[in-house]
Amino acid sequence: MAQNNQNDKMSREEAGRKGGEATAKNHDREFYQEIGREGGEARSENNDGNEGKMSREEAGRKGGEARARQRNNDN
């Protein structure tokens, strides 16, 4: 699909897509819930007391807004 002309190497985008698809085939919903929980805990630990950092609430809002814009552009 999205290939570079140099030696028919795969683009980063294509490699990422293929890797994501392979991971999704090998893992279930609980896997993604667990890594999300662990990431949230790590983020919480790293941001305690750091007022200059983005809050989880703000990060979620911004991520949701970006995803909504992406969905609107897909249509």
C-alpha angles and dihedrals in degrees: 000000000000101000132162117235092231106100090325091282118173117252120241089248092055093044091051092049093049092047092050092050092049091049091049090053092051100044136054133218093274090059092057092044090053096049089046091052092047091048091050091050092049091048091049092051092048095049103044107127095001105121093179092063124089114259121238088246092054092044091052092048093049091046091050092049092049091049091050090052089049092051091049091052091049091062 
